[in-house]
Amino acid sequence: MDAKCPQCERVATLDNDMKHVKCSHCNFETDYENYLEIMKDKAINMASDYVPKRSGL
């Protein structure tokens, strides 16, 4: 199964047991639980950096 690498943002591989994520491009490796935390933090940071364009403010 494929996953997005949090370091290089290319395609990483999630093993069949869904326990380990590895990127062959940048050699990133971690367990799946840690991967979920990393990606959750990235999503939170993206959301907090988003500032909608609103007229009159």
PyMOL commands that set and color helices and strands:
alter all, ss='L'
color gray80, all
select helices_A, chain A and resi 32-49
alter helices_A, ss='H'
color red, helices_A
select strands_A, chain A and resi 2-4+11-14+20-22+29-31
alter strands_A, ss='S'
color yellow, strands_A
deselect
rebuild
show_as cartoon
